[in-house]
Amino acid sequence: MSEQPASAPPNPATPRIMRGFEYVLFNSRWLMAPFYVGLVVALAVLLIKFVRMLLEFVVHAPSYKSSEVILDVLSLIDVTLVANLVLIVVFSGYENFVSRIDTSGNPNWPIWITKIDFAGLKQKLLASIVAISAIHVLEAFLNIETVFDATKMTWLVAVHLVFVISALLLAISDRWSSGDHE
């Protein structure tokens, strides 16, 4: 008969230490909350910038050529898209990484906020970045008569194409990983 080595008696402190460690790790997610509050402050700064741009646009629009009006409108759209991007990150990030948001008390709560998972968040972020990049390229093209810099234009288009290709590759990758590629 072979002797089995006597196993060490379980140490009751080990599970307690593990639970304590897991408790600290789990609750460390709340360290992200100040980041989201900071993004809300950044959103308020964007609002101030938007209002300033809008007031300047309204005051100067009567004397603008149509191309200048279009450029200013594109600038307003650009700031709006960046603000939307911040909002998506705040809500989705908080919901995905910190805590669920109780939407039951507000019937006007947008449905998408609690439905975006991390893959959806990545896609929305990249789609917003592509749209913002497209606006910058369009602004450069519309401004081409006054200032033409071939190198800058090439870089703008190249960076935009990198964003577009990245977004497409991410969408394909997410589709394949979710099993919807059949």
C-alpha positions as CSV (number, residue, x, y, z in Angstrom):
1,M,0.0,0.0,0.0
2,S,1.5,3.3,-1.0
3,E,1.4,6.1,1.4
4,Q,-0.1,9.3,0.3
5,P,1.5,12.4,1.5
6,A,-0.5,14.1,4.2
7,S,-2.1,17.1,2.7
8,A,-1.7,20.3,4.5
9,P,-4.8,21.4,6.4
10,P,-6.6,24.3,4.6
11,N,-5.6,27.7,5.8
12,P,-8.8,29.5,6.7
13,A,-7.1,32.9,6.2
14,T,-6.4,32.2,2.5
15,P,-10.1,32.3,1.3
16,R,-10.6,35.4,3.4
17,I,-7.6,37.1,1.9
18,M,-8.7,36.2,-1.6
19,R,-12.2,37.5,-0.9
20,G,-10.7,40.7,0.4
21,F,-8.5,41.1,-2.6
22,E,-11.4,40.4,-5.0
23,Y,-13.5,42.9,-3.1
24,V,-10.8,45.6,-3.5
25,L,-10.4,44.8,-7.2
26,F,-14.2,44.8,-7.8
27,N,-14.7,48.1,-6.1
28,S,-11.7,49.7,-7.8
29,R,-14.1,50.2,-10.7
30,W,-15.4,53.3,-8.9
31,L,-12.0,54.9,-9.5
32,M,-13.3,55.5,-13.0
33,A,-16.2,57.6,-11.8
34,P,-14.1,60.8,-11.5
35,F,-12.9,60.3,-15.1
36,Y,-16.5,60.4,-16.3
37,V,-17.2,63.5,-14.2
38,G,-14.2,65.1,-15.8
39,L,-15.6,64.2,-19.2
40,V,-18.9,65.9,-18.2
41,V,-16.9,69.0,-17.4
42,A,-15.2,68.7,-20.8
43,L,-18.7,68.5,-22.3
44,A,-19.6,71.8,-20.6
45,V,-16.4,73.4,-22.0
46,L,-17.4,72.2,-25.5
47,L,-20.8,73.8,-24.9
48,I,-19.2,77.1,-24.1
49,K,-17.0,76.8,-27.2
50,F,-20.1,75.9,-29.3
51,V,-22.1,78.8,-28.1
52,R,-19.2,81.2,-28.8
53,M,-18.7,79.8,-32.3
54,L,-22.5,80.0,-32.9
55,L,-22.6,83.6,-31.8
56,E,-19.7,84.6,-34.0
57,F,-21.3,82.7,-36.9
58,V,-24.6,84.5,-36.5
59,V,-23.0,87.9,-36.2
60,H,-20.7,87.5,-39.2
61,A,-22.9,85.3,-41.5
62,P,-24.5,88.1,-43.4
63,S,-21.2,89.2,-44.7
64,Y,-19.9,85.7,-45.5
65,K,-19.6,84.1,-48.9
66,S,-21.5,80.8,-49.1
67,S,-18.3,78.7,-48.8
68,E,-17.5,80.5,-45.5
69,V,-21.0,79.8,-44.2
70,I,-20.6,76.1,-45.1
71,L,-17.2,76.0,-43.4
72,D,-18.6,77.6,-40.2
73,V,-21.5,75.2,-40.2
74,L,-19.1,72.3,-40.6
75,S,-17.2,73.6,-37.6
76,L,-20.4,73.6,-35.6
77,I,-21.1,70.1,-36.7
78,D,-17.6,69.1,-35.8
79,V,-17.9,70.4,-32.2
80,T,-21.4,68.7,-32.0
81,L,-19.9,65.3,-33.1
82,V,-17.1,65.6,-30.6
83,A,-19.7,66.3,-27.8
84,N,-21.7,63.3,-28.9
85,L,-18.5,61.2,-28.8
86,V,-17.9,62.4,-25.2
87,L,-21.5,61.6,-24.3
88,I,-21.2,58.1,-25.7
89,V,-18.0,57.5,-23.8
90,V,-19.5,58.8,-20.5
91,F,-22.7,56.8,-20.6
92,S,-21.4,53.6,-22.2
93,G,-18.2,53.7,-20.1
94,Y,-20.0,54.2,-16.9
95,E,-22.6,51.5,-17.7
96,N,-20.0,49.0,-18.9
97,F,-17.2,49.5,-16.4
98,V,-18.6,51.1,-13.2
99,S,-22.3,50.5,-12.5
100,R,-25.6,50.0,-14.2
101,I,-27.7,53.1,-14.7
102,D,-31.3,52.9,-13.4
103,T,-33.4,54.2,-16.3
104,S,-36.8,53.2,-14.8
105,G,-37.4,56.7,-13.3
106,N,-37.1,58.5,-16.6
107,P,-39.3,57.5,-19.6
108,N,-37.3,59.8,-21.9
109,W,-34.1,58.0,-21.3
110,P,-32.5,57.0,-24.6
111,I,-32.6,53.2,-25.1
112,W,-29.2,53.0,-26.7
113,I,-27.4,54.1,-23.5
114,T,-28.0,50.8,-21.7
115,K,-27.7,48.6,-24.8
116,I,-24.2,49.4,-25.9
117,D,-21.6,46.8,-25.0
118,F,-17.9,47.3,-25.3
119,A,-17.8,46.2,-29.0
120,G,-20.6,48.6,-29.8
121,L,-18.8,51.3,-27.9
122,K,-15.7,50.8,-30.0
123,Q,-17.7,50.9,-33.2
124,K,-19.6,54.1,-32.2
125,L,-16.3,55.7,-31.2
126,L,-14.6,54.8,-34.5
127,A,-17.7,55.9,-36.5
128,S,-17.6,59.3,-34.8
129,I,-13.9,59.6,-35.3
130,V,-14.4,58.8,-39.0
131,A,-17.2,61.4,-39.3
132,I,-15.0,64.1,-37.5
133,S,-12.1,63.2,-39.8
134,A,-14.3,63.5,-42.9
135,I,-15.5,66.9,-41.8
136,H,-11.8,68.1,-41.5
137,V,-11.0,66.7,-44.9
138,L,-14.1,68.4,-46.3
139,E,-13.2,71.7,-44.6
140,A,-9.8,71.5,-46.2
141,F,-11.2,70.8,-49.6
142,L,-13.7,73.7,-49.3
143,N,-10.9,76.0,-48.2
144,I,-8.6,74.9,-51.0
145,E,-9.0,78.1,-53.0
146,T,-7.5,80.3,-50.3
147,V,-4.9,78.0,-48.9
148,F,-3.6,75.0,-50.8
149,D,-1.0,72.8,-49.1
150,A,-0.6,69.5,-51.0
151,T,1.4,67.9,-48.2
152,K,-1.2,68.8,-45.6
153,M,-4.0,67.6,-47.9
154,T,-2.3,64.3,-48.5
155,W,-1.9,63.8,-44.8
156,L,-5.5,64.7,-44.1
157,V,-6.7,62.2,-46.7
158,A,-4.2,59.5,-45.6
159,V,-5.2,59.8,-41.9
160,H,-8.9,59.8,-42.8
161,L,-8.4,56.6,-44.9
162,V,-6.6,55.0,-41.9
163,F,-9.6,55.8,-39.7
164,V,-12.0,54.4,-42.3
165,I,-10.0,51.2,-42.8
166,S,-9.6,50.8,-39.1
167,A,-13.3,51.1,-38.6
168,L,-14.0,48.6,-41.3
169,L,-11.5,46.1,-39.9
170,L,-12.9,46.5,-36.4
171,A,-16.5,45.9,-37.7
172,I,-15.3,42.8,-39.6
173,S,-13.4,41.5,-36.6
174,D,-16.4,42.1,-34.3
175,R,-18.7,40.3,-36.7
176,W,-16.4,37.3,-37.0
177,S,-15.8,37.1,-33.3
178,S,-19.5,37.2,-32.6
179,G,-20.2,34.3,-34.9
180,D,-22.3,36.3,-37.4
181,H,-20.0,35.7,-40.3
182,E,-21.9,32.8,-41.8
